[in-house]
Amino acid sequence: MTGTTAKAYLYERLMEPLRGCKGLNIYRHDLMHRVMSMPDLEVRERLEHLNQLGHKS
């Protein structure tokens, strides 16, 4: 998985529980900016942590 793909996947995983919530445009923009500015290694570590918590992939 490339760094960009991992970042997109992490963003989607973090946004999944918030689908359908209104008024989150600022939060979405901030979250996307934060994820895209993370180093690739940190993104992979966070994805691994989500997997260890038992979230679906």
N, C-alpha and C positions, 0 to 999 in steps of 0.2 A: 504494500500500500504506500503510495507516495505521500509526501508531507502534506500536499494540498488536499489529497483525497482524505487523509486522516483528519485534517482540520474540518473539512465539510462534514464528515461522518460524526465527529465529536459535537459539532454545532447542532446537527439534526438530533442526536441522542439527547442533548440538553434541552432542546426545544420541545421534544415529543410530549412531555407531561403537560406542557402549557398550551397545546393546540386547542383552539376554540375560545381562549381567553381574549377578551377585547381590551384594548388600551395598552398593548404591550409593544408598540412600535419603537419607543425609545429603548426599552429593555432589549429587544431583539437586535437593534442596531449596536448597542453597547456590547452585548454578548458576542455578536459576530466580529466586531473590532477586536475584542479581547482574545478570542480564539485564533483569529488570523494573525495576531501579533505574537502568539506563543511560539517558542522554539519547537521544532518537530519532535524532539525527544520528550518534552513535557506533554505534548498532545498524546503521544503513544502511551505514556505513563498514566495519564488520566483515563484514556480508553480502557486500559488494562484494569485500572481501579474500578471503573463502572462494571466491567465484566466480573470482577471478583465479588462485587456486591450482589451479584445475581441478576442484574438487569439483562434483558434479552439483547442479543446482538442484531 
